[in-house]
Amino acid sequence: MAITTETLEKAAQLARDLHSPLWISHSGEQSPGESVARHLDATGVLLDTVGWTRTWTKPSPGRLPLPDAGASAEDMLRMLLAYLREEDEELRSDGPLTAVDALAHIDGTEHGDTDTRSIALEVLTLLVRALTGQADAHFAPWEERLHRTHEDITVILAAGARFARTYGPASASDRAA
């Protein structure tokens, strides 16, 4: 899969047609294109590290062991806490992630926040719409298609970063310089 300059330009036109500004998200503040690009780049690095999967499947739940007949309330509470810790570790495993989950993992790091994640997801959706020609297409279902590959995800994340750097607003410090 290749994403051409023409595809980026189509996505930019789609962004201009949006009813709300692309570069402003839930905080109400504008995010620079470079910040969104860093979020997308870090997402690609994370997926290259932990692996990519089309769909996320929650781990199968373990079984809470039955306490012995003479177990105290304290023993039962310990068993419950151990079970919950084990379940939590399963949910936070470093296994393969979907791109959408990887975008969320970058939140709160030096590479991104909830605004840059939200905008990055919108950028990826615009690219999918430009690629498919479908106005109602969205990134998450596109990512989950049976034939999608890790390479496809790598390509679209890199294209999203390129789009953000090309069409996104400059940071306040860049504008002042």
Secondary structure, 3 states (H helix, E strand, C coil): CCCCHHHHHHHHHHHHCCCCCCCECCCCCECCHHHHHHHHHHHHHHHHHHCECCCCCCCCCCCCCCCCCCCCHHHHHHHHHHHHHHHHHHHCCCCCECHHHHHHHHCCECCECHHHHHHHHHHHHHHHHHHHCCCCCCHHHHHCCCCCCHHHHHHHHHHHHHHHHHHCCCCHHHHHC
